[in-house]
């Protein structure tokens, strides 16, 4: 799993830079770990549920040679083990030191260069736009997904496939209500579309 510090979230908060006069500024908000887990878990299983069939089928293979209810039990146990491990991988993100800044109470400042996550006048973290891979609208919030980290060189092909396939999404959560005006929200959405992060049909 790519860790948050590999996605541009590492390094923690540091001395804030001077805000841009053209930046879009929001009110403070806090993304709870429970809300992150619910959103990330739903997204992971919407994508990964077919992979849960792999351990189920592997557990049933011996039944081709010797019929027994034990093979069905084995298939169910292997499937449950896969579900538990994958779910634990998602929940583990909230426990990692590198991801703690994502769940601080903060305001956002966005301009054409970066997204500034500001906890206080002296404490902030700068996130360049090129570290954000995509965005989407979910209910009453924008989700900004950090790009996965680059796997180490020389990684075996099967390990590379696992790292890419079973990655855990890490994202910023920006509710509509934190924008000081509807115009600011529309400007921010237009900014996302100009940067090809938000599909045009989402507008």
C-alpha positions as CSV (number, residue, x, y, z in Angstrom):
1,X,0.0,0.0,0.0
2,X,1.3,3.4,-0.9
3,X,1.6,5.5,2.3
4,X,0.2,9.0,2.6
5,X,3.7,10.5,2.9
6,X,4.4,9.0,-0.6
7,X,1.5,11.0,-1.9
8,X,2.6,14.4,-0.9
9,X,1.1,14.2,2.6
10,X,4.4,13.5,4.3
11,X,6.6,16.0,6.1
12,X,3.8,17.2,8.3
13,X,2.8,20.8,8.8
14,X,5.4,23.5,8.5
15,X,5.8,27.3,8.5
16,X,3.1,28.7,6.4
17,X,3.9,30.8,3.3
18,X,2.3,34.1,2.6
19,X,-1.2,33.5,1.2
20,X,-1.8,34.5,-2.4
21,X,-4.2,37.5,-2.8
22,X,-6.1,35.5,-5.5
23,X,-6.5,32.4,-3.3
24,X,-9.9,30.9,-2.6
25,X,-10.2,30.7,1.2
26,X,-12.6,28.4,3.1
27,X,-13.8,28.1,6.7
28,X,-12.3,25.5,8.9
29,X,-13.4,21.9,8.8
30,X,-12.3,18.6,10.2
31,X,-12.5,15.3,8.3
32,X,-13.2,12.6,10.9
33,X,-11.4,9.2,10.6
34,X,-14.8,7.5,10.8
35,X,-16.1,9.4,7.7
36,X,-12.9,8.7,5.8
37,X,-13.1,4.9,6.6
38,X,-16.8,4.8,5.4
39,X,-16.0,6.6,2.1
40,X,-12.7,4.7,1.5
41,X,-14.2,1.3,2.3
42,X,-17.2,1.9,0.0
43,X,-14.9,2.9,-2.8
44,X,-12.5,0.0,-2.3
45,X,-15.2,-2.7,-2.2
46,X,-17.0,-1.2,-5.2
47,X,-13.8,-1.8,-7.1
48,X,-12.4,-4.9,-5.4
49,X,-15.4,-7.2,-4.8
50,X,-14.5,-9.4,-7.8
51,X,-11.1,-10.2,-6.3
52,X,-12.9,-11.7,-3.3
53,X,-14.0,-14.5,-5.7
54,X,-10.4,-15.5,-6.2
55,X,-9.8,-17.1,-2.7
56,X,-13.3,-18.5,-2.9
57,X,-12.6,-20.3,-6.2
58,X,-9.1,-21.5,-4.9
59,X,-10.7,-22.9,-1.8
60,X,-13.2,-24.9,-4.0
61,X,-10.6,-26.3,-6.4
62,X,-9.9,-29.5,-4.3
63,X,-13.6,-30.3,-4.6
64,X,-12.9,-31.2,-8.2
65,X,-11.0,-34.2,-7.0
66,X,-12.7,-35.1,-3.7
67,X,-16.2,-33.9,-2.9
68,X,-16.5,-32.6,0.7
69,X,-18.3,-29.9,2.7
70,X,-14.8,-29.0,4.1
71,X,-13.8,-27.5,0.8
72,X,-16.8,-25.1,0.9
73,X,-15.9,-24.2,4.5
74,X,-12.3,-23.6,3.4
75,X,-13.5,-21.4,0.5
76,X,-15.6,-19.3,2.9
77,X,-12.8,-18.9,5.4
78,X,-10.3,-17.8,2.7
79,X,-12.8,-15.3,1.4
80,X,-13.5,-13.9,4.8
81,X,-9.8,-13.6,5.5
82,X,-9.3,-11.6,2.3
83,X,-12.2,-9.3,3.2
84,X,-10.8,-8.8,6.8
85,X,-7.2,-8.1,5.5
86,X,-8.3,-5.7,2.8
87,X,-10.6,-3.8,5.2
88,X,-7.8,-3.6,7.8
89,X,-5.6,-2.1,5.2
90,X,-8.1,0.7,4.7
91,X,-8.6,1.3,8.4
92,X,-4.8,1.3,8.9
93,X,-4.5,4.6,7.0
94,X,-6.1,6.5,9.9
95,X,-3.6,5.0,12.4
96,X,-0.5,6.0,10.5
97,X,1.5,8.9,11.7
98,X,2.0,10.2,8.1
99,X,-1.8,10.5,7.6
100,X,-2.6,12.4,10.8
101,X,-2.4,15.8,9.2
102,X,-5.3,14.9,6.9
103,X,-7.6,14.7,9.9
104,X,-6.6,18.0,11.6
105,X,-9.1,20.8,11.9
106,X,-8.1,23.1,9.1
107,X,-9.0,25.7,6.5
108,X,-8.0,25.5,2.8
109,X,-6.5,28.1,0.6
110,X,-6.5,27.3,-3.1
111,X,-4.8,29.1,-6.0
112,X,-3.4,28.1,-9.4
113,X,-0.2,26.9,-7.8
114,X,-1.2,24.7,-4.8
115,X,-3.7,23.8,-2.1
116,X,-2.7,25.2,1.3
117,X,-4.0,23.3,4.3
118,X,-3.9,25.8,7.2
119,X,-4.4,24.8,10.8
120,X,-3.3,28.1,12.2
121,X,-1.6,31.3,11.0
122,X,1.8,29.7,11.7
123,X,1.0,26.0,10.9
124,X,0.2,24.9,7.4
125,X,1.0,22.4,4.7
126,X,1.4,23.1,1.0
127,X,0.2,20.6,-1.5
128,X,1.1,21.3,-5.2
129,X,-1.6,20.5,-7.7
130,X,0.6,18.0,-9.4
131,X,0.3,15.7,-6.4
132,X,-3.5,15.5,-6.8
133,X,-4.5,12.9,-9.3
134,X,-8.2,13.4,-9.6
135,X,-11.3,14.9,-8.0
136,X,-14.9,14.0,-7.7
137,X,-18.1,15.3,-6.1
138,X,-19.7,13.2,-3.4
139,X,-23.0,14.2,-1.9
140,X,-22.2,17.7,-0.5
141,X,-18.4,17.7,-0.8
142,X,-15.4,17.6,-3.1
143,X,-12.9,14.7,-2.7
144,X,-9.4,15.5,-3.9
145,X,-7.4,12.2,-4.4
146,X,-3.7,12.2,-3.8
147,X,-1.6,10.5,-6.5
148,X,-0.2,7.0,-5.5
149,X,3.5,6.9,-4.8
150,X,6.0,5.5,-7.3
151,X,6.8,1.8,-6.5
152,X,10.5,1.1,-5.8
153,X,12.6,0.2,-8.9
154,X,13.3,-3.5,-9.5
155,X,10.0,-4.6,-7.8
156,X,8.9,-8.0,-9.1
157,X,6.0,-7.8,-11.6
158,X,3.6,-9.7,-9.3
159,X,4.4,-7.4,-6.3
160,X,4.0,-4.4,-8.6
161,X,0.5,-5.6,-9.7
162,X,-0.5,-6.1,-6.0
163,X,0.7,-2.7,-5.0
164,X,-1.2,-1.0,-7.8
165,X,-4.4,-3.2,-7.6
166,X,-4.8,-3.1,-3.8
167,X,-3.8,0.5,-3.3
168,X,-5.9,2.5,-0.7
169,X,-7.4,5.8,-1.7
170,X,-6.2,8.8,0.3
171,X,-8.1,12.1,-0.3
172,X,-9.0,15.5,1.1
173,X,-12.6,16.2,1.9
174,X,-13.9,19.7,1.2
175,X,-17.6,20.1,2.1
176,X,-19.5,22.7,0.1
177,X,-20.5,24.5,3.3
178,X,-16.9,25.6,4.1
179,X,-16.9,27.9,1.1
180,X,-17.6,31.5,2.1
181,X,-19.9,32.1,-0.9
182,X,-21.5,30.1,-3.7
183,X,-19.3,32.1,-6.1
184,X,-16.1,30.8,-4.4
185,X,-17.4,27.3,-4.7
186,X,-18.1,27.7,-8.4
187,X,-14.6,29.3,-8.9
188,X,-13.0,26.3,-7.2
189,X,-15.0,23.8,-9.3
190,X,-14.0,25.7,-12.5
191,X,-10.3,25.5,-11.2
192,X,-10.6,21.8,-10.9
193,X,-12.0,21.4,-14.4
194,X,-9.3,23.6,-15.9
195,X,-6.7,21.3,-14.3
196,X,-8.5,18.3,-15.8
197,X,-9.2,16.9,-12.3
198,X,-13.0,17.0,-12.4
199,X,-14.9,15.6,-15.4
200,X,-16.8,18.3,-17.2
201,X,-20.1,16.5,-16.9
202,X,-19.9,16.8,-13.1
203,X,-20.5,20.5,-13.2
